[in-house]
């Protein structure tokens, strides 16, 4: 069972990723193969008493081997960011696209829409974790994908989510 709180950003991200996997069986099957392979590797060691090592502890190092899982999570957060809109106050007067923005003005970044820009993410409405494989993800602006915000006021929990 997965228990979630309605207002928890990590729980919402997990819920959307599970939803996306439920609607994309090919991705779900590929992810299951990767996870099963990791468990097979961990369980292949025979314990000293001769029993199967089925109680092997899952470590952070083992989880880091799940490269496709990382892609699935990133793609899920691209399509369904936990915080789809963020606001920041302009600290000084500035000009953006010919428009003057006075200091103190709240500027909003609609992350949901940014992550659906077809110039950055071809076929933006398609759930495609492969777009985050190393060979496919180069050349993007560092702020093109910001599920946890960016800069000095980004999410302090992003490394733990």
PyMOL commands that set and color helices and strands:
alter all, ss='L'
color gray80, all
select helices_A, chain A and resi 9-22+25-43+60-63+67-79+111-114+129-132+151-153
alter helices_A, ss='H'
color red, helices_A
select strands_A, chain A and resi 85-89+94-96+99-101+106-110
alter strands_A, ss='S'
color yellow, strands_A
deselect
rebuild
show_as cartoon
